[in-house]
Each structure stands twice: as C-alpha cells, then as structure tokens.
Amino acid sequence: MSRMPPTIVVLLLGLVPSLRGQSWQADDLKGLDTVDVMIEDLDEDLAEAKILNVSEVVLQSKTELQLRQYGIPVAPAGSLHPTVYVRVNADRRADTEVCYWTVSVEVHEGVRFQRGTLPMSTIVTVWANSSINFQGCDYAGESVIEDVLRLVEMFINDYLSVNPRG
C-alpha cells in the first residue's frame, strides 16, 4: 500500500472547509473589555521568518490596529488583561516552491480558584479559531498576514455580538 507524502496531506487539509476555523461560542467573550496582543515568536532558525518574510512586529501592529479600528481597547503587552494570542507555523518542501502554514488566534484569560485550602490559578482559552493554508512561497507572507487578520476579524465579530459598542 503506497502512502501519500505528508505535504500532500497538509495541502488537502487546507481544502476542507469544515477543518478551517471552528469558532468557540461568542458568549464566552461576554464582559471582556480590554485585551493585550501577543505574537508567538517566529523561529528565526527554522521556517517561519525566512520562508514567509513576515515579522512579529508587523503581525503585532496589524493585529492591534484592527482591534482598535473596531473599538476594542488594547492594553500594553504584558498587562493582566485577557490576551489575543497569535501563532504562525510554516514550512516548505525542499523540492517545491509551495509553502504551507497554520495560523491560530486564541483568547487566553487568567482564572483563579480554590482547591481545598490552596489558591490556584491557570490560563484558559476562552475563544479560538485557526486555519491551514498553502501557496507559492513568493506570496505566502502576504497571505499569512491576510489569514491572521481574517481570524482576528472573526474574533472581533464574536466579541461585538456580545459586547456591542455604542
């Protein structure tokens, strides 16, 4: 029995709409106000930064700008507010000009609780969405930014549906 190369499987997954972005309930965002934004480090030695020609600074500024444009307050990084967390992973087959990547946007919030007499805390994901995509490497960086902003817009839509401005 012959097996498909891993790249082909990844490329096919990118074509399946039901696997591309299943939002958690918007109700989980009710009462959320200010957020901060964190971009997971792009690995300079591996794929993401070199293949995609995208920087964390660009992703950070574009994400923050989009949130602000829709009236969602953005706090300085490292604050104790819920965090919009952006993760990009990418790779390229050595023998092709095709790049493939995943993008995820999640909202994390700290939670404190009591277990017996011990106070405890943890970080929980209250909203998440992701996508898988591929494209010729020459234009992959622009497409990754578009994917991030599309997922941020999905968050904004869910956020505004339970926290209307006005």
CNS distance restraints for C-alpha pairs under 8 A (distance, minus, plus):
assign (resid   4 and name CA) (resid   8 and name CA) 6.42 0.50 0.50
assign (resid   4 and name CA) (resid   9 and name CA) 6.85 0.50 0.50
assign (resid   5 and name CA) (resid   9 and name CA) 6.87 0.50 0.50
assign (resid   6 and name CA) (resid  10 and name CA) 6.39 0.50 0.50
assign (resid   7 and name CA) (resid  11 and name CA) 6.13 0.50 0.50
assign (resid   7 and name CA) (resid  93 and name CA) 7.34 0.50 0.50
assign (resid   8 and name CA) (resid  12 and name CA) 6.11 0.50 0.50
assign (resid   9 and name CA) (resid  13 and name CA) 6.20 0.50 0.50
assign (resid  10 and name CA) (resid  14 and name CA) 6.45 0.50 0.50
assign (resid  10 and name CA) (resid 100 and name CA) 7.62 0.50 0.50
assign (resid  10 and name CA) (resid 132 and name CA) 7.89 0.50 0.50
assign (resid  11 and name CA) (resid  15 and name CA) 6.98 0.50 0.50
assign (resid  11 and name CA) (resid 100 and name CA) 7.37 0.50 0.50
assign (resid  11 and name CA) (resid 133 and name CA) 7.23 0.50 0.50
assign (resid  11 and name CA) (resid 134 and name CA) 6.52 0.50 0.50
assign (resid  12 and name CA) (resid  16 and name CA) 6.98 0.50 0.50
assign (resid  13 and name CA) (resid  19 and name CA) 7.23 0.50 0.50
assign (resid  13 and name CA) (resid 132 and name CA) 7.09 0.50 0.50
assign (resid  14 and name CA) (resid  19 and name CA) 7.86 0.50 0.50
assign (resid  14 and name CA) (resid  20 and name CA) 7.22 0.50 0.50
assign (resid  14 and name CA) (resid 131 and name CA) 7.61 0.50 0.50
assign (resid  14 and name CA) (resid 132 and name CA) 4.95 0.50 0.50
assign (resid  14 and name CA) (resid 133 and name CA) 5.00 0.50 0.50
assign (resid  14 and name CA) (resid 134 and name CA) 7.05 0.50 0.50
assign (resid  15 and name CA) (resid 133 and name CA) 7.99 0.50 0.50
assign (resid  16 and name CA) (resid  20 and name CA) 6.79 0.50 0.50
assign (resid  17 and name CA) (resid  21 and name CA) 7.92 0.50 0.50
assign (resid  18 and name CA) (resid  22 and name CA) 7.47 0.50 0.50
assign (resid  19 and name CA) (resid 131 and name CA) 7.62 0.50 0.50
assign (resid  20 and name CA) (resid 130 and name CA) 6.27 0.50 0.50
assign (resid  20 and name CA) (resid 131 and name CA) 4.69 0.50 0.50
assign (resid  20 and name CA) (resid 132 and name CA) 6.43 0.50 0.50
assign (resid  21 and name CA) (resid 129 and name CA) 4.93 0.50 0.50
assign (resid  21 and name CA) (resid 130 and name CA) 4.80 0.50 0.50
assign (resid  21 and name CA) (resid 131 and name CA) 5.60 0.50 0.50
assign (resid  22 and name CA) (resid 128 and name CA) 7.82 0.50 0.50
assign (resid  22 and name CA) (resid 129 and name CA) 5.80 0.50 0.50
assign (resid  22 and name CA) (resid 130 and name CA) 7.40 0.50 0.50
assign (resid  23 and name CA) (resid 127 and name CA) 7.00 0.50 0.50
assign (resid  23 and name CA) (resid 128 and name CA) 5.99 0.50 0.50
assign (resid  23 and name CA) (resid 129 and name CA) 5.26 0.50 0.50
assign (resid  24 and name CA) (resid  28 and name CA) 7.88 0.50 0.50
assign (resid  24 and name CA) (resid 126 and name CA) 7.61 0.50 0.50
assign (resid  24 and name CA) (resid 127 and name CA) 5.34 0.50 0.50
assign (resid  24 and name CA) (resid 128 and name CA) 6.09 0.50 0.50
assign (resid  24 and name CA) (resid 129 and name CA) 7.48 0.50 0.50
assign (resid  25 and name CA) (resid  29 and name CA) 7.98 0.50 0.50
assign (resid  25 and name CA) (resid 127 and name CA) 7.26 0.50 0.50
assign (resid  25 and name CA) (resid 158 and name CA) 7.95 0.50 0.50
assign (resid  26 and name CA) (resid  30 and name CA) 7.35 0.50 0.50
assign (resid  26 and name CA) (resid 127 and name CA) 7.64 0.50 0.50
assign (resid  26 and name CA) (resid 158 and name CA) 4.86 0.50 0.50
assign (resid  26 and name CA) (resid 159 and name CA) 6.46 0.50 0.50
assign (resid  26 and name CA) (resid 161 and name CA) 7.24 0.50 0.50
assign (resid  26 and name CA) (resid 162 and name CA) 6.74 0.50 0.50
assign (resid  27 and name CA) (resid 162 and name CA) 6.36 0.50 0.50
assign (resid  28 and name CA) (resid 126 and name CA) 5.97 0.50 0.50
assign (resid  28 and name CA) (resid 127 and name CA) 7.12 0.50 0.50
assign (resid  29 and name CA) (resid 126 and name CA) 7.03 0.50 0.50
assign (resid  29 and name CA) (resid 127 and name CA) 7.41 0.50 0.50
assign (resid  29 and name CA) (resid 158 and name CA) 7.51 0.50 0.50
assign (resid  29 and name CA) (resid 159 and name CA) 5.81 0.50 0.50
assign (resid  29 and name CA) (resid 162 and name CA) 6.87 0.50 0.50
assign (resid  29 and name CA) (resid 163 and name CA) 7.83 0.50 0.50
assign (resid  30 and name CA) (resid 159 and name CA) 7.26 0.50 0.50
assign (resid  30 and name CA) (resid 162 and name CA) 5.28 0.50 0.50
assign (resid  30 and name CA) (resid 163 and name CA) 6.02 0.50 0.50
assign (resid  31 and name CA) (resid 162 and name CA) 7.86 0.50 0.50
assign (resid  31 and name CA) (resid 163 and name CA) 6.63 0.50 0.50
assign (resid  32 and name CA) (resid  82 and name CA) 7.81 0.50 0.50
assign (resid  32 and name CA) (resid 159 and name CA) 7.91 0.50 0.50
assign (resid  32 and name CA) (resid 163 and name CA) 7.55 0.50 0.50
assign (resid  33 and name CA) (resid  72 and name CA) 7.18 0.50 0.50
assign (resid  33 and name CA) (resid  73 and name CA) 6.94 0.50 0.50
assign (resid  34 and name CA) (resid  72 and name CA) 6.60 0.50 0.50
assign (resid  34 and name CA) (resid  73 and name CA) 4.74 0.50 0.50
assign (resid  34 and name CA) (resid  74 and name CA) 5.62 0.50 0.50
assign (resid  34 and name CA) (resid  75 and name CA) 6.33 0.50 0.50
assign (resid  34 and name CA) (resid  81 and name CA) 6.37 0.50 0.50
assign (resid  34 and name CA) (resid  82 and name CA) 7.27 0.50 0.50
assign (resid  35 and name CA) (resid  72 and name CA) 7.62 0.50 0.50
assign (resid  35 and name CA) (resid  73 and name CA) 6.42 0.50 0.50
assign (resid  35 and name CA) (resid  74 and name CA) 5.07 0.50 0.50
assign (resid  35 and name CA) (resid  75 and name CA) 5.83 0.50 0.50
assign (resid  35 and name CA) (resid  81 and name CA) 5.34 0.50 0.50
assign (resid  35 and name CA) (resid  82 and name CA) 5.04 0.50 0.50
assign (resid  35 and name CA) (resid  83 and name CA) 5.42 0.50 0.50
assign (resid  35 and name CA) (resid  84 and name CA) 6.60 0.50 0.50
assign (resid  36 and name CA) (resid  74 and name CA) 5.24 0.50 0.50
assign (resid  36 and name CA) (resid  75 and name CA) 4.84 0.50 0.50
assign (resid  36 and name CA) (resid  76 and name CA) 6.12 0.50 0.50
assign (resid  36 and name CA) (resid  77 and name CA) 5.62 0.50 0.50
assign (resid  36 and name CA) (resid  78 and name CA) 7.38 0.50 0.50
assign (resid  36 and name CA) (resid  79 and name CA) 6.85 0.50 0.50
assign (resid  36 and name CA) (resid  81 and name CA) 6.19 0.50 0.50
assign (resid  36 and name CA) (resid  82 and name CA) 6.41 0.50 0.50
assign (resid  36 and name CA) (resid  83 and name CA) 4.82 0.50 0.50
assign (resid  36 and name CA) (resid  84 and name CA) 6.11 0.50 0.50
assign (resid  37 and name CA) (resid  60 and name CA) 6.94 0.50 0.50
assign (resid  37 and name CA) (resid  63 and name CA) 7.57 0.50 0.50
assign (resid  37 and name CA) (resid  64 and name CA) 6.81 0.50 0.50
assign (resid  37 and name CA) (resid  74 and name CA) 7.37 0.50 0.50
assign (resid  37 and name CA) (resid  75 and name CA) 7.91 0.50 0.50
assign (resid  37 and name CA) (resid  77 and name CA) 6.35 0.50 0.50
assign (resid  37 and name CA) (resid  83 and name CA) 5.50 0.50 0.50
assign (resid  37 and name CA) (resid  84 and name CA) 4.75 0.50 0.50
assign (resid  37 and name CA) (resid  85 and name CA) 6.03 0.50 0.50
assign (resid  37 and name CA) (resid  86 and name CA) 7.79 0.50 0.50
assign (resid  38 and name CA) (resid  60 and name CA) 7.16 0.50 0.50
assign (resid  38 and name CA) (resid  77 and name CA) 6.91 0.50 0.50
assign (resid  38 and name CA) (resid  83 and name CA) 6.66 0.50 0.50
assign (resid  38 and name CA) (resid  84 and name CA) 6.20 0.50 0.50
assign (resid  38 and name CA) (resid  85 and name CA) 4.90 0.50 0.50
assign (resid  38 and name CA) (resid  86 and name CA) 6.30 0.50 0.50
assign (resid  39 and name CA) (resid  56 and name CA) 6.20 0.50 0.50
assign (resid  39 and name CA) (resid  59 and name CA) 7.14 0.50 0.50
assign (resid  39 and name CA) (resid  60 and name CA) 6.26 0.50 0.50
assign (resid  39 and name CA) (resid  85 and name CA) 5.92 0.50 0.50
assign (resid  39 and name CA) (resid  86 and name CA) 4.82 0.50 0.50
assign (resid  39 and name CA) (resid  87 and name CA) 6.26 0.50 0.50
assign (resid  40 and name CA) (resid  56 and name CA) 7.75 0.50 0.50
assign (resid  40 and name CA) (resid  85 and name CA) 7.18 0.50 0.50
assign (resid  40 and name CA) (resid  86 and name CA) 6.07 0.50 0.50
assign (resid  40 and name CA) (resid  87 and name CA) 5.18 0.50 0.50
assign (resid  40 and name CA) (resid  88 and name CA) 7.36 0.50 0.50
assign (resid  41 and name CA) (resid  56 and name CA) 6.88 0.50 0.50
assign (resid  41 and name CA) (resid  87 and name CA) 7.99 0.50 0.50
assign (resid  42 and name CA) (resid  48 and name CA) 5.74 0.50 0.50
assign (resid  42 and name CA) (resid  49 and name CA) 5.91 0.50 0.50
assign (resid  42 and name CA) (resid  55 and name CA) 7.43 0.50 0.50
assign (resid  42 and name CA) (resid  56 and name CA) 6.74 0.50 0.50
assign (resid  42 and name CA) (resid  88 and name CA) 7.20 0.50 0.50
assign (resid  42 and name CA) (resid  89 and name CA) 7.78 0.50 0.50
assign (resid  43 and name CA) (resid  47 and name CA) 6.65 0.50 0.50
assign (resid  43 and name CA) (resid  48 and name CA) 5.99 0.50 0.50
assign (resid  43 and name CA) (resid  49 and name CA) 6.46 0.50 0.50
assign (resid  44 and name CA) (resid  48 and name CA) 6.95 0.50 0.50
assign (resid  44 and name CA) (resid  49 and name CA) 5.48 0.50 0.50
assign (resid  44 and name CA) (resid  50 and name CA) 6.80 0.50 0.50
assign (resid  46 and name CA) (resid  50 and name CA) 7.53 0.50 0.50
assign (resid  47 and name CA) (resid  51 and name CA) 5.53 0.50 0.50
assign (resid  47 and name CA) (resid  52 and name CA) 7.78 0.50 0.50
assign (resid  47 and name CA) (resid  89 and name CA) 7.77 0.50 0.50
assign (resid  47 and name CA) (resid  90 and name CA) 5.81 0.50 0.50
assign (resid  47 and name CA) (resid  91 and name CA) 5.28 0.50 0.50
assign (resid  47 and name CA) (resid  92 and name CA) 7.51 0.50 0.50
assign (resid  48 and name CA) (resid  52 and name CA) 5.67 0.50 0.50
assign (resid  48 and name CA) (resid  53 and name CA) 7.60 0.50 0.50
assign (resid  48 and name CA) (resid  54 and name CA) 7.56 0.50 0.50
assign (resid  48 and name CA) (resid  88 and name CA) 7.34 0.50 0.50
assign (resid  48 and name CA) (resid  89 and name CA) 6.14 0.50 0.50
assign (resid  48 and name CA) (resid  90 and name CA) 5.09 0.50 0.50
assign (resid  48 and name CA) (resid  91 and name CA) 6.79 0.50 0.50
assign (resid  49 and name CA) (resid  53 and name CA) 5.27 0.50 0.50
assign (resid  49 and name CA) (resid  54 and name CA) 5.55 0.50 0.50
assign (resid  49 and name CA) (resid  55 and name CA) 6.35 0.50 0.50
assign (resid  50 and name CA) (resid  54 and name CA) 7.82 0.50 0.50
assign (resid  51 and name CA) (resid  90 and name CA) 7.55 0.50 0.50
assign (resid  51 and name CA) (resid  91 and name CA) 7.11 0.50 0.50
assign (resid  51 and name CA) (resid  92 and name CA) 7.31 0.50 0.50
assign (resid  51 and name CA) (resid  99 and name CA) 7.51 0.50 0.50
assign (resid  51 and name CA) (resid 137 and name CA) 6.97 0.50 0.50
assign (resid  51 and name CA) (resid 141 and name CA) 7.89 0.50 0.50
assign (resid  52 and name CA) (resid  90 and name CA) 7.69 0.50 0.50
assign (resid  52 and name CA) (resid 137 and name CA) 7.10 0.50 0.50
assign (resid  52 and name CA) (resid 140 and name CA) 5.68 0.50 0.50
assign (resid  52 and name CA) (resid 141 and name CA) 4.34 0.50 0.50
assign (resid  52 and name CA) (resid 144 and name CA) 7.73 0.50 0.50
assign (resid  53 and name CA) (resid 141 and name CA) 5.62 0.50 0.50
assign (resid  54 and name CA) (resid  58 and name CA) 6.99 0.50 0.50
assign (resid  54 and name CA) (resid  59 and name CA) 7.61 0.50 0.50
assign (resid  54 and name CA) (resid 141 and name CA) 5.65 0.50 0.50
assign (resid  54 and name CA) (resid 145 and name CA) 7.95 0.50 0.50
assign (resid  55 and name CA) (resid  59 and name CA) 6.51 0.50 0.50
assign (resid  56 and name CA) (resid  60 and name CA) 5.94 0.50 0.50
assign (resid  57 and name CA) (resid  61 and name CA) 6.12 0.50 0.50
assign (resid  58 and name CA) (resid  62 and name CA) 6.08 0.50 0.50
assign (resid  59 and name CA) (resid  63 and name CA) 5.99 0.50 0.50
assign (resid  59 and name CA) (resid 145 and name CA) 6.84 0.50 0.50
assign (resid  59 and name CA) (resid 148 and name CA) 7.85 0.50 0.50
assign (resid  60 and name CA) (resid  64 and name CA) 6.11 0.50 0.50
assign (resid  61 and name CA) (resid  65 and name CA) 5.98 0.50 0.50
assign (resid  62 and name CA) (resid  66 and name CA) 6.16 0.50 0.50
assign (resid  62 and name CA) (resid 149 and name CA) 7.64 0.50 0.50
assign (resid  63 and name CA) (resid  67 and name CA) 6.35 0.50 0.50
assign (resid  63 and name CA) (resid 148 and name CA) 7.77 0.50 0.50
assign (resid  63 and name CA) (resid 149 and name CA) 6.59 0.50 0.50
assign (resid  63 and name CA) (resid 152 and name CA) 7.05 0.50 0.50
assign (resid  64 and name CA) (resid  68 and name CA) 6.19 0.50 0.50
assign (resid  64 and name CA) (resid  74 and name CA) 6.72 0.50 0.50
assign (resid  65 and name CA) (resid  69 and name CA) 6.06 0.50 0.50
assign (resid  66 and name CA) (resid  70 and name CA) 6.65 0.50 0.50
assign (resid  66 and name CA) (resid 149 and name CA) 7.56 0.50 0.50
assign (resid  66 and name CA) (resid 152 and name CA) 7.76 0.50 0.50
assign (resid  66 and name CA) (resid 153 and name CA) 7.79 0.50 0.50
assign (resid  67 and name CA) (resid  71 and name CA) 6.57 0.50 0.50
assign (resid  67 and name CA) (resid  72 and name CA) 5.25 0.50 0.50
assign (resid  67 and name CA) (resid  73 and name CA) 7.29 0.50 0.50
assign (resid  67 and name CA) (resid  74 and name CA) 7.28 0.50 0.50
assign (resid  67 and name CA) (resid 152 and name CA) 7.76 0.50 0.50
assign (resid  67 and name CA) (resid 156 and name CA) 7.09 0.50 0.50
assign (resid  68 and name CA) (resid  72 and name CA) 5.17 0.50 0.50
assign (resid  68 and name CA) (resid  73 and name CA) 6.06 0.50 0.50
assign (resid  68 and name CA) (resid  74 and name CA) 6.79 0.50 0.50
assign (resid  70 and name CA) (resid 156 and name CA) 7.41 0.50 0.50
assign (resid  71 and name CA) (resid 165 and name CA) 7.40 0.50 0.50
assign (resid  75 and name CA) (resid  79 and name CA) 6.60 0.50 0.50
assign (resid  75 and name CA) (resid  81 and name CA) 7.34 0.50 0.50
assign (resid  81 and name CA) (resid 109 and name CA) 7.27 0.50 0.50
assign (resid  82 and name CA) (resid 107 and name CA) 6.65 0.50 0.50
assign (resid  82 and name CA) (resid 108 and name CA) 5.58 0.50 0.50
assign (resid  82 and name CA) (resid 109 and name CA) 4.52 0.50 0.50
assign (resid  82 and name CA) (resid 110 and name CA) 7.07 0.50 0.50
assign (resid  83 and name CA) (resid 106 and name CA) 7.95 0.50 0.50
assign (resid  83 and name CA) (resid 107 and name CA) 5.42 0.50 0.50
assign (resid  83 and name CA) (resid 108 and name CA) 5.13 0.50 0.50
assign (resid  83 and name CA) (resid 109 and name CA) 6.49 0.50 0.50
assign (resid  84 and name CA) (resid 105 and name CA) 6.79 0.50 0.50
assign (resid  84 and name CA) (resid 106 and name CA) 5.74 0.50 0.50
assign (resid  84 and name CA) (resid 107 and name CA) 4.57 0.50 0.50
assign (resid  84 and name CA) (resid 108 and name CA) 6.61 0.50 0.50
assign (resid  85 and name CA) (resid 104 and name CA) 7.98 0.50 0.50
assign (resid  85 and name CA) (resid 105 and name CA) 5.61 0.50 0.50
assign (resid  85 and name CA) (resid 106 and name CA) 5.12 0.50 0.50
assign (resid  85 and name CA) (resid 107 and name CA) 5.99 0.50 0.50
assign (resid  85 and name CA) (resid 108 and name CA) 7.09 0.50 0.50
assign (resid  86 and name CA) (resid 103 and name CA) 7.33 0.50 0.50
assign (resid  86 and name CA) (resid 104 and name CA) 5.82 0.50 0.50
assign (resid  86 and name CA) (resid 105 and name CA) 4.65 0.50 0.50
assign (resid  86 and name CA) (resid 106 and name CA) 6.62 0.50 0.50
assign (resid  86 and name CA) (resid 148 and name CA) 7.58 0.50 0.50
assign (resid  87 and name CA) (resid 103 and name CA) 5.70 0.50 0.50
assign (resid  87 and name CA) (resid 104 and name CA) 5.23 0.50 0.50
assign (resid  87 and name CA) (resid 105 and name CA) 6.54 0.50 0.50
assign (resid  88 and name CA) (resid 101 and name CA) 6.98 0.50 0.50
assign (resid  88 and name CA) (resid 102 and name CA) 5.78 0.50 0.50
assign (resid  88 and name CA) (resid 103 and name CA) 4.64 0.50 0.50
assign (resid  88 and name CA) (resid 104 and name CA) 6.67 0.50 0.50
assign (resid  89 and name CA) (resid 101 and name CA) 5.43 0.50 0.50
assign (resid  89 and name CA) (resid 102 and name CA) 5.34 0.50 0.50
assign (resid  89 and name CA) (resid 103 and name CA) 6.66 0.50 0.50
assign (resid  90 and name CA) (resid  99 and name CA) 7.12 0.50 0.50
assign (resid  90 and name CA) (resid 100 and name CA) 5.68 0.50 0.50
assign (resid  90 and name CA) (resid 101 and name CA) 4.04 0.50 0.50
assign (resid  90 and name CA) (resid 102 and name CA) 6.48 0.50 0.50
assign (resid  91 and name CA) (resid  99 and name CA) 5.85 0.50 0.50
assign (resid  91 and name CA) (resid 100 and name CA) 5.67 0.50 0.50
assign (resid  91 and name CA) (resid 101 and name CA) 6.41 0.50 0.50
assign (resid  92 and name CA) (resid  96 and name CA) 7.37 0.50 0.50
assign (resid  92 and name CA) (resid  97 and name CA) 7.38 0.50 0.50
assign (resid  92 and name CA) (resid  98 and name CA) 6.10 0.50 0.50
assign (resid  92 and name CA) (resid  99 and name CA) 4.50 0.50 0.50
assign (resid  92 and name CA) (resid 100 and name CA) 6.29 0.50 0.50
assign (resid  92 and name CA) (resid 137 and name CA) 7.93 0.50 0.50
assign (resid  93 and name CA) (resid  97 and name CA) 7.38 0.50 0.50
assign (resid  93 and name CA) (resid  98 and name CA) 6.78 0.50 0.50
assign (resid  93 and name CA) (resid  99 and name CA) 7.12 0.50 0.50
assign (resid  97 and name CA) (resid 136 and name CA) 5.60 0.50 0.50
assign (resid  97 and name CA) (resid 137 and name CA) 5.64 0.50 0.50
assign (resid  98 and name CA) (resid 134 and name CA) 6.79 0.50 0.50
assign (resid  98 and name CA) (resid 135 and name CA) 5.55 0.50 0.50
assign (resid  98 and name CA) (resid 136 and name CA) 4.48 0.50 0.50
assign (resid  98 and name CA) (resid 137 and name CA) 5.41 0.50 0.50
assign (resid  99 and name CA) (resid 134 and name CA) 5.52 0.50 0.50
assign (resid  99 and name CA) (resid 135 and name CA) 5.59 0.50 0.50
assign (resid  99 and name CA) (resid 136 and name CA) 5.91 0.50 0.50
assign (resid  99 and name CA) (resid 137 and name CA) 5.06 0.50 0.50
assign (resid  99 and name CA) (resid 140 and name CA) 6.70 0.50 0.50
assign (resid 100 and name CA) (resid 132 and name CA) 7.54 0.50 0.50
assign (resid 100 and name CA) (resid 133 and name CA) 5.71 0.50 0.50
assign (resid 100 and name CA) (resid 134 and name CA) 4.05 0.50 0.50
assign (resid 100 and name CA) (resid 135 and name CA) 6.56 0.50 0.50
assign (resid 101 and name CA) (resid 132 and name CA) 5.88 0.50 0.50
assign (resid 101 and name CA) (resid 133 and name CA) 5.55 0.50 0.50
assign (resid 101 and name CA) (resid 134 and name CA) 6.24 0.50 0.50
assign (resid 101 and name CA) (resid 144 and name CA) 7.78 0.50 0.50
assign (resid 102 and name CA) (resid 130 and name CA) 7.13 0.50 0.50
assign (resid 102 and name CA) (resid 131 and name CA) 5.62 0.50 0.50
assign (resid 102 and name CA) (resid 132 and name CA) 4.47 0.50 0.50
assign (resid 102 and name CA) (resid 133 and name CA) 6.38 0.50 0.50
assign (resid 103 and name CA) (resid 130 and name CA) 5.49 0.50 0.50
assign (resid 103 and name CA) (resid 131 and name CA) 5.41 0.50 0.50
assign (resid 103 and name CA) (resid 132 and name CA) 6.63 0.50 0.50
assign (resid 103 and name CA) (resid 144 and name CA) 7.51 0.50 0.50
assign (resid 103 and name CA) (resid 147 and name CA) 6.95 0.50 0.50
assign (resid 103 and name CA) (resid 148 and name CA) 6.47 0.50 0.50
assign (resid 104 and name CA) (resid 128 and name CA) 7.22 0.50 0.50
assign (resid 104 and name CA) (resid 129 and name CA) 5.79 0.50 0.50
assign (resid 104 and name CA) (resid 130 and name CA) 4.09 0.50 0.50
assign (resid 104 and name CA) (resid 131 and name CA) 6.52 0.50 0.50
assign (resid 104 and name CA) (resid 148 and name CA) 7.53 0.50 0.50
assign (resid 104 and name CA) (resid 151 and name CA) 7.59 0.50 0.50
assign (resid 105 and name CA) (resid 128 and name CA) 5.79 0.50 0.50
assign (resid 105 and name CA) (resid 129 and name CA) 5.58 0.50 0.50
assign (resid 105 and name CA) (resid 130 and name CA) 6.24 0.50 0.50
assign (resid 105 and name CA) (resid 148 and name CA) 7.30 0.50 0.50
assign (resid 105 and name CA) (resid 151 and name CA) 6.34 0.50 0.50
assign (resid 105 and name CA) (resid 152 and name CA) 6.77 0.50 0.50
assign (resid 106 and name CA) (resid 125 and name CA) 6.61 0.50 0.50
assign (resid 106 and name CA) (resid 126 and name CA) 7.55 0.50 0.50
assign (resid 106 and name CA) (resid 127 and name CA) 5.50 0.50 0.50
assign (resid 106 and name CA) (resid 128 and name CA) 4.16 0.50 0.50
assign (resid 106 and name CA) (resid 129 and name CA) 6.44 0.50 0.50
assign (resid 107 and name CA) (resid 125 and name CA) 5.67 0.50 0.50
assign (resid 107 and name CA) (resid 126 and name CA) 5.65 0.50 0.50
assign (resid 107 and name CA) (resid 127 and name CA) 5.09 0.50 0.50
assign (resid 107 and name CA) (resid 128 and name CA) 6.39 0.50 0.50
assign (resid 108 and name CA) (resid 123 and name CA) 6.27 0.50 0.50
assign (resid 108 and name CA) (resid 124 and name CA) 5.46 0.50 0.50
assign (resid 108 and name CA) (resid 125 and name CA) 4.49 0.50 0.50
assign (resid 108 and name CA) (resid 126 and name CA) 5.99 0.50 0.50
assign (resid 108 and name CA) (resid 127 and name CA) 7.46 0.50 0.50
assign (resid 109 and name CA) (resid 123 and name CA) 5.48 0.50 0.50
assign (resid 109 and name CA) (resid 124 and name CA) 5.46 0.50 0.50
assign (resid 109 and name CA) (resid 125 and name CA) 6.50 0.50 0.50
assign (resid 109 and name CA) (resid 126 and name CA) 6.92 0.50 0.50
assign (resid 110 and name CA) (resid 121 and name CA) 6.93 0.50 0.50
assign (resid 110 and name CA) (resid 122 and name CA) 5.74 0.50 0.50
assign (resid 110 and name CA) (resid 123 and name CA) 4.41 0.50 0.50
assign (resid 110 and name CA) (resid 124 and name CA) 6.34 0.50 0.50
assign (resid 111 and name CA) (resid 121 and name CA) 5.43 0.50 0.50
assign (resid 111 and name CA) (resid 122 and name CA) 5.45 0.50 0.50
assign (resid 111 and name CA) (resid 123 and name CA) 6.03 0.50 0.50
assign (resid 111 and name CA) (resid 124 and name CA) 7.01 0.50 0.50
assign (resid 112 and name CA) (resid 119 and name CA) 7.23 0.50 0.50
assign (resid 112 and name CA) (resid 120 and name CA) 5.70 0.50 0.50
assign (resid 112 and name CA) (resid 121 and name CA) 4.23 0.50 0.50
assign (resid 112 and name CA) (resid 122 and name CA) 6.67 0.50 0.50
assign (resid 113 and name CA) (resid 119 and name CA) 5.98 0.50 0.50
assign (resid 113 and name CA) (resid 120 and name CA) 5.31 0.50 0.50
assign (resid 113 and name CA) (resid 121 and name CA) 6.09 0.50 0.50
assign (resid 114 and name CA) (resid 118 and name CA) 5.73 0.50 0.50
assign (resid 114 and name CA) (resid 119 and name CA) 4.55 0.50 0.50
assign (resid 114 and name CA) (resid 120 and name CA) 5.79 0.50 0.50
assign (resid 115 and name CA) (resid 119 and name CA) 6.30 0.50 0.50
assign (resid 115 and name CA) (resid 120 and name CA) 6.81 0.50 0.50
assign (resid 127 and name CA) (resid 155 and name CA) 7.75 0.50 0.50
assign (resid 129 and name CA) (resid 151 and name CA) 6.61 0.50 0.50
assign (resid 130 and name CA) (resid 151 and name CA) 7.05 0.50 0.50
assign (resid 131 and name CA) (resid 147 and name CA) 7.47 0.50 0.50
assign (resid 134 and name CA) (resid 140 and name CA) 7.50 0.50 0.50
assign (resid 135 and name CA) (resid 139 and name CA) 7.07 0.50 0.50
assign (resid 135 and name CA) (resid 140 and name CA) 5.84 0.50 0.50
assign (resid 136 and name CA) (resid 140 and name CA) 6.26 0.50 0.50
assign (resid 137 and name CA) (resid 141 and name CA) 7.73 0.50 0.50
assign (resid 139 and name CA) (resid 143 and name CA) 6.52 0.50 0.50
assign (resid 140 and name CA) (resid 144 and name CA) 6.09 0.50 0.50
assign (resid 141 and name CA) (resid 145 and name CA) 6.46 0.50 0.50
assign (resid 142 and name CA) (resid 146 and name CA) 6.33 0.50 0.50
assign (resid 143 and name CA) (resid 147 and name CA) 6.11 0.50 0.50
assign (resid 144 and name CA) (resid 148 and name CA) 6.21 0.50 0.50
assign (resid 145 and name CA) (resid 149 and name CA) 6.21 0.50 0.50
assign (resid 146 and name CA) (resid 150 and name CA) 6.01 0.50 0.50
assign (resid 147 and name CA) (resid 151 and name CA) 6.27 0.50 0.50
assign (resid 148 and name CA) (resid 152 and name CA) 6.16 0.50 0.50
assign (resid 149 and name CA) (resid 153 and name CA) 6.01 0.50 0.50
assign (resid 150 and name CA) (resid 154 and name CA) 6.39 0.50 0.50
assign (resid 151 and name CA) (resid 155 and name CA) 6.41 0.50 0.50
assign (resid 152 and name CA) (resid 156 and name CA) 6.17 0.50 0.50
assign (resid 153 and name CA) (resid 157 and name CA) 6.11 0.50 0.50
assign (resid 154 and name CA) (resid 158 and name CA) 6.31 0.50 0.50
assign (resid 155 and name CA) (resid 159 and name CA) 5.93 0.50 0.50
assign (resid 156 and name CA) (resid 160 and name CA) 5.96 0.50 0.50
assign (resid 157 and name CA) (resid 161 and name CA) 6.08 0.50 0.50
assign (resid 158 and name CA) (resid 162 and name CA) 6.82 0.50 0.50
assign (resid 159 and name CA) (resid 163 and name CA) 5.86 0.50 0.50
assign (resid 159 and name CA) (resid 164 and name CA) 7.98 0.50 0.50
assign (resid 160 and name CA) (resid 164 and name CA) 4.90 0.50 0.50
assign (resid 160 and name CA) (resid 165 and name CA) 7.06 0.50 0.50
